[in-house]
């Protein structure tokens, strides 16, 4: 889908980016609004060498919106053996569960991260795990611990061992460049996989997480490219010479929905990624763009101005006429659909401000998720519990915000190079 780079919103916001010199420092999580409820938990390390792992686990769980972290000044755990766990001592923290983690060196370049969870009320230990891998991937092992704890205590898989793709702009004048980055979901380990003197837009993960689609303006007009992340090779879609934008992979990864210019009019097409064959979806003189697939792959939600204002429409494959989504707002665009199909996040506009909202198709409910000056590009986590979007602050700073699906928690991914936008949350690895 074309998140936040639609004809009404994105191209205009490109001009709002300040042209400042940027550094390569990593993103860092800055909690600006925390949870008001959640499962009270405390985390503890087994020895000083395990503290960094515990910090990552705690940050992950806090960011999910499902947990209320309880700080404490108790000493490190002696071991993960239950005989060394004093439930009465930990009851003073008001935590319902205590998560203990330990990092062990098992070889020259190999480590193991083990964890255990205790029920503070009963003192009983819940099943734990041991995760092994290269020492350089210790952060990823910590994310996997957080994923396992999240699922064990909520019955919902975590989404911490995932990645982000995003675009940043650096430099000014002749030195101006756009970069497509991939990082861990908490902003660590960023790697630029592409740079261009022309704008890069709308990154979109393939369902298997091995490829990224994006739009490049390097030839003076929009062209979708499909890039293999590991090999770095890429190819234009549907083929070179056809202006295209707003890529959206079908759930099975075999088809890409996209917007193509037909006689100066934007229409939605389906491109078979195996054969390159194009099938036209929309037939209207209005602008049709920003397609997003429903999880079953049988329908699209897209933005159209066919009634005079940008609104969201739904169209099943094989049908010719779309249906207007019953959303109580005059401007709705840039839809993102959760993997469980329960939520549609989108951008709405009122009084010159753009914000992210959530629509529940089953109930018809509408919930505001943000209240910024220019909030755009929503993208769901693969577990449907969180989403990320870009936000322009009142001072013009462009940042990324992670929000729980209900908006109770919002946390800011902050960096000294604040020209970051167009976030896309990856599928599970």
N, C-alpha and C positions, 0 to 999 in steps of 0.2 A: 504494500500500500504506500501511497505517497503521503507521508506523515508530515504535515506542516509546511509542505512546499507547494501547495495548491496555487492555482492561478489567482485566487483572491488574497492569499495570506503569505505564502512562503517567499515568493520572489520579491515582494515588497520588504520583507524583514531582512533580506540579504543586505540591504542598504543601511540597516541599523547597526551592523556590526562595526565596532570601533577598530580602526587599523592600528593596533599596537603591537610592539614586539613581544613575543611570547616565549616562555621557557619550556623545557621538557619535563618539568616536575610532575609527579603523579597526582592524580586526583586524591582527595582525602574526604572522608565522611565528616560532615559537620552537622550534628543533630540540632535542628532549630525548633522542631516541634515533636514531642515524644508521645508515647502511648499513654492513655488515661486508664487503660485496663489491659489485662493479659495474664498469662500464667506466671506467677512469681517464681523466678529461678535465680540461683547464684552459681557462679562458675569458680572453679579452683584448680590450681596447677599442682602437679606432683613434681616438686623441685623447680629451681629457678630456670632450668633449661626449657621448661614447658610453658613458661608464662606468655611468650609471644603467640603460641598456639591458642592458649586460652583467650587472649585478647581478640584474636580473629573470630573465634567461636562466639564470644560475647557480643561483638559488634554485629555479626550476622544475625543472631537471634533478636537483638534489639531492633534491627532494621526491618524485621519481618512484620512487626506490629502485633505478633501473637504472644509475645512474652514481655514481662515486666522485670527488668534486671535489678537485682538487689545487690548493692555494693556492700562490701564487708572488709574488715581489716584482720581477718583470721589468718593464721599461718598456712603455708602450703600444706597440702595433704601429704602424709607419709608414703602412701601407696594407694592403689586402686582396690586393695583388699578390704572387704567389709569390716573386718576386725579393727581396722584403723579409722573407721568412720564413726564420729560421735554425733548422732542425730540431735541430742539435747543441746549441744554446743551450737549447731547450725540453726536450731529453731529460733534463736535470738535474731536472725537475719530476716525473719518473716518470709523466707523462701519456702515454697512447697516442694521444690526439687533442687538438688545440688548436682551439678555436672562436674565431674573430675576428669582431667585430661593429662596424658603423659606422653612426652616425646622420647623415644629411645633410638640410639644409633645402633644399627644392626650390621653395618658393613662400612667399607671405606666411603661409599657415596650413597648409602641406603639408610632409611629411617623407618620407624614404625610409630604411628600415633594411635594410642589406645585411649578409650574413654569408658566411663561408667556413670550411670545416673542413679541417685538415691532418692527415695521418697522420704522426706524429712519427718512426716507424721508417723510413719510406721518403722522407719529405719531400714526398710528393705531395699535391696539393690535390684534395679531393673536390668534387663539384658544389655550388655555393652558390645563393643566391637574393637577389632584391631585392624588398622589400615596401613598398608606398606607401600613404599614408593621411593623414587630418587630424592635425595636430600634437598635438591633445588626446588622441588615441588611441595615443600612443607606447607605453604599457604593453601594449596589446593587440597591437601589432606585435611587441613583444618576446616575448610569449607565443607568437605564431605562429612566430617563429624557433625557440623551444624545441620546439614541436610538430614542426617540420620536422627539426630535429637529432635528436630522439628517434626519429622514424621512419627517418631515414637510417642511424642507427647500430644500431638494434635490430629494424628491420622491423615495429615496432608503432607505430601512430599515437600521438602525444602527446595529452594531454587538458588542456592548460594554457589554451587559449583557450576555456574553458567558464565556467560560473557556478555559484554556490551560492544556494539559498534556505534561510532558517533563521528561527526564531522567537526573539525575545528579550522579556524582561519588564522593565519599567522603572517606578520609582516605588513608592509604597506608599499604603495606605489609599484615599482617594477619588481620588488621583492615579495609581493603578495602571493601567498600560496594557500591552497586548501588541502587538508589531510584527512584521509579516512583511517580511523584508529580502531583497533580491537583491544579490549582490556578485560581483566577480571570484572565481575559484576560489582565489586566494591571499589573499582577504579585503579587497582594496583596492576602492575605489569603491562602498561600500555605499549602497544606496538603499532607504528604507522605502516599500513600495507599499501598505501598509495598516496602520491602527492600530485598536485596539478595546479597550474596557474589560473585555471578556470574553476568555477564553482562545482562542487560535488554535492549531490543531494540524495535523499531517500534511500539510505542503506536498508537492505532487507535480507535476512538470513534465509538460507534454504532449510527445509525441514530437518535435514540430516546434519546441519551445522557445518558443512564442509565448504560451502560457497556463500558469497555475498553478491547480491545484485545492487546496483546503484545507478544513479543518473549522473552523467558528466556533460558539461557544456563546452568541452574542449574543442569541438568543431563548430561552435557558434550556435548550436541548438541542442535541445535535449536528446540524449542517446543513452539507452539502458545498456549497461555492460554486466556480464556475469563473470565473476572472478573466482578462481579456485584459490582458497586461502593458503593452502600449504605450498602449492606449486607456483602461485603468482600469475598464472596464465589467465587470460580473459578473452571474451568474445562479445561482439555487439548483438543486441536483441531488438527487434526480431532479426534484422540484418542491417548492415551498414547502409546509410542513406535514407532510412525511414526514421523520422523524428518520433521518439518514444519517451515516455516517462511514467512515473507512478507504478513501479514493479510490485507485484504481489504473488508469491508462490502459492500454488494450491497445496492443501494439506498433504497430498501424496507426492509432491515435488515434481510431478510430470508436466504441469501446465503453469504458465505465468499469465496472470491478468495484467494488463497494462493500458495506458492511454496513448492513442495514436492520433496524429493530426490528419483529418480527412477534409480536404478542401477548406482549410482554415477553421475547422471545427473539431473539438476534442471528443473522441468516442472511445469506448472501452472495447478492447479485443482480448481474446484468449489466444496465447501462443503455445503450441505444442513444443516442448523443449527438446523432443527427440527428432521431430521432422521439420520444425520451423513453421508449420502450417498455422495460418491465422484464421480465427473465427470471430466475426463481429458480434458483440453483445448488445450494444445500444444503437439506437437509430433516432436521433433527435437533434434539432438545430441548436439546442442549449448545450452548455458545457457539461460533459460527463467525465469524471476523473476520480482519482483516489480510491480504487477498488480495494476491498478487504474481503477475504474468504470466510464463510461460516465453517465451523470445524468439520462438518460432514462433507464439505467440498461440493455441495449441491446448489449453493446460492452465493451471491455477492452483495455486499453493502457498499454503496459508492456515493460520492458527492455529485449533485447536479443542481444547476440553477434554472431548470426548466420551468419553475413556477415564479421566477423573478428573483429569488434569493437562494443562496447556497443551502441546500437541505440534503439529508441522508435518505436514500432510497434502497430498497431491497429488490433484487431480481433473481429468480431461479434460473438455472441453466436450462436452455431450451425454450424459455418463455421470452416474449418480445417486449412486454410492458412491465415496468417496475412498479412497486408500491411504495408510497411515502411512509417512512417510519413515523409512528405516532409520538414524536418528541415535541414537547411544548416549548419550542424556541424557534425564532424566525431565522436564525443562522446556526446551522450545524454542519460540520465538515470534518475531514481527516479521521474517519472511523478506525478504531482498533477493536478487535473482537477477542475476548478471552478464550483460552483453549477449551474451557468447559461449556462455552456457548451462553453463559448466563449473563454476561455483561458486554455492553458496547460503550467504550470510552470515545469521546469525540471533543472537538473544539467548538465552543459556543461564543457568541459575541454579544456584548451589551454596552452601550455608552462608550464605544471606542476602545473597550478592553476585551481581550480574548482570554478565555479560561477553559480548563478541562472539566468535563462533567461525565457522569456515568448514567447510562440508561439500562434498565432491566427489562428486556422485551417481554418476559413472562408476566410480570406484574404491572408494567408500564411506568414504574417508579423512575424518578429522575433525581440524581444526587450531584451537587456541586463538589468537585474535588480540589479546586484551586481558586484563587482570587487575585492572580497576578495581573500585571500590565499586559503581558504578552506570553501566555502559556500555550504550548503547542506540541505536536509530535508525540502523542501518547503511544506507549508500547507495553504490552502485558508481559509479565513473567510467565514461564511455561506452566506454573502451578496455579495461575489465575488469581493469586492472592495479593499480588503487588503489581504496580506499573511504574514506568518512568516517563518523564516528559521534560521538555526544555522550558525554561522560564526566564524572561527578561525582567530584572529587578527595576525598581524605581530609578536607580542610579545608572541604568543602561547596562548593567552587568548581566551577561548571559550565563546561566547555570543549569545544572540538571537536578531534578527533584525526583526522589523515590517516594511513592505514596502507597499505603495499603489500599486495597480496592474500595474500602469504605471511607477513605479520607481521614481516618482517625489519626494516623501517623504520617507525617511528611518529613523527610530528611533530605538534606542538601548535599550533593556531591560537589565539593568545592575545589578549585584549582587556581593557581596564580595566573594561568592563561585562561581567562574566563570566556573566550569566544568558542564555546562548545554547544553544539545543538544537534538535532536530527538523531536522537538516541534510538537504538533498536536492541531489544533484549533477545538474546539467543535462545534456541531450544535447549533441552538437556543435552549434555555431552554423551 
